[in-house]
Amino acid sequence: MCQRAELALGDAVKSVPQVVHVKSFLGKLYSFFGQSPKAQRKLEDCATHNELVKIGRVLDVRWVASSF
């Protein structure tokens, strides 16, 4: 069931250019902050008064099932 939901979401996302753009932007942010310890430290320094929530890739494989 989760795999079918994931496939349906993937097909729907590919047909909306705005969602594709947002997905690309979020993927680049994830790569920049997730793969660089230096960038991660700077992000944590900026979030001193706010809670910093770590997330995985958005709208990626198994995102639908794991987002609940």
C-alpha positions, 0 to 999 in steps of 0.5 A, a space after each residue: 500500500 505504501 509503495 503504491 501511494 509513493 508511486 502515485 505521489 511521484 507521478 503527481 509531483 512530476 506533472 506540476 512544475 512548481 512542485 518540481 522546483 520546490 523539490 529541487 530547491 529543498 534537495 539542494 538545501 538538504 545536500 548543502 546542510 546535510 553533507 557539510 559539517 561546517 555548514 551544519 555548525 553555522 546553521 546550528 549557531 544561527 538557530 540558537 533561539 529556535 529549535 533546529 529540526 533535522 529532516 531527511 529528503 522531502 518527497 523522496 523514496 518512502 517519504 509518504 510512509 515515513 512522514 506520518 
